[in-house]
C-alpha cells in the first residue's frame, strides 16, 4: 500500500530546472553552510515561502564564496505547479534579494541531475589592469597594477584547449576520481582596462579555472611562458602552475546539457 | 604681527587637487552628513590620519546618495607635502576602503576652487534593458524590463545639446541663480543589454541628469517623442518632463577645468 502511494506521488512529481544569476560578494558560495549564508539557502527559503513546503535544490556547480554566476542551473521537485512555468522567474524573484535573480524556468524529466547532465560549462575570469583600482569593478575583477603582455596571455590560454590531465591545476584535497578534463575553448579578450579569460570545458576540478587564470596571468607578467605550459601539464605538480586567483574575478556564465 | 604670521603661513600653503573614484552604493552621497557616512567624511578621515592634521575638502560636484564617480575632483590645502605628489594616490589609498580610490594628484595654485573652475563635466546614466535584472549590474544601472526604441532615445538625447533654460529638468527647491546651462554633447550608446546616456555640459542643476535620463527613457518607451522636448524646455514645467531616475545609474565621469 505504501509502495503504491509512493508510486502515485512519484508519477505526479514535477521537476523544475532554473537558470539563476547571483552576485556572490555577500555569500559563502552556492552550498548551504552551518554558520554563513549561502546562495542555496536563500533560494531554498524563497521557494519554500512561495510553495509552502520543503524544497531541496541540486545545482550544476558548487561555486565558492565570492564567485558569481549568470547561468547557474538548479533543479528541484514539486508535487504540482500551479503557476505557468514561464511566469515562475518573476514570481520567485519577488521573494529574493536583488543579488539573486532567477532568469528562466523549465520542466525537465524526473530524476534530471544538472550536475551529471552538464555536457559543457563556461566560466569567465576578469582582470582589471590599470595603475590604480576601479571601485566600480572591485567585486568583479582581480586587480593587476602591472604591465601585461596580452598576446602572451592569449597564446597561454590556447595551450589549455584539448583533453589533458589537469592535476597541476587542481587545489589539493580534491576527491576527483580522474583529473582528465576536456577544454573546448579558452580565449583572452581585452576591452580597455578589462582583460577577460573565457573558458569552456566538459568539467572543471576544484579551483581549476582560478589556477588556469593565475597561470595565464603569470605568462602576461613574464613569470612563465606559454611554451612552459605543456611541461607543467605533463609534470602534474601544482606548485609549477600559477597562483590561485581571487574568487571575485570568477563567474559561471553558461551550462549546456 | 598676527597678520604677518598668517601671510607667511599662506605663502607656504600647498593646494592639492585629487581625482577620486568611488562606488556610491554604501554612502550618503559626497557631502558630509550628521547621521550617515558620506564619501567626503571617509576621504577627510583618511587624509587626516595620513597628514596628522585637520583636512577640509572641496569637491567639484556634491553627488547624491548612491551616485558613483570615476572622475570627481577634490581640493585640500596643506602647509607642506613631504611625499612626492605622484606617489600620493597610492599612499592615500592605503588609508581608504576599497570603494573609494584616489586616481591622481597634482598641485594647483592657491585658492583654486574645483567647483567654480569647472568648465565642463561629463556624466553617464546607465540603463539595463532586459526581461529580468542582472544582479551584477544592480548597483550601477536602472533596470528597464520594457522594449525600448533606442533610435528615438538617440534623437531625444540630441535635442538637449545647446544652451537652454533647464527649469523643467530641475528638482524643486533648487537655489540656482540661473537655470540656463549649456550642453556640449548628449549621446546614447548600446552594448547588449546596457544602454548608456553620456552627457557633457558646463554645469548641471539639481537632479538634472537624472531627469534628462528619465525624459530620454520616456521617449524610448513611447510615452514622449523626441519632438516634444523643445516644447517641454520652453514651457519650463517640471511635471512635463520624465521622471527622476534612480541614483544608482548615475556616474560622474570627468571634470575639465
Interface residues (C-beta under 8 A of the other chain):
Chain A: X21 X22 X23 X68 X70 X89 X90 X93 X98 X99 X100 X101 X102 X103 X132 X133 X134 X135 X136 X138 X140 X251
Chain B: X21 X22 X23 X68 X70 X89 X90 X93 X98 X99 X100 X101 X102 X103 X132 X133 X134 X135 X136 X138 X140 X251
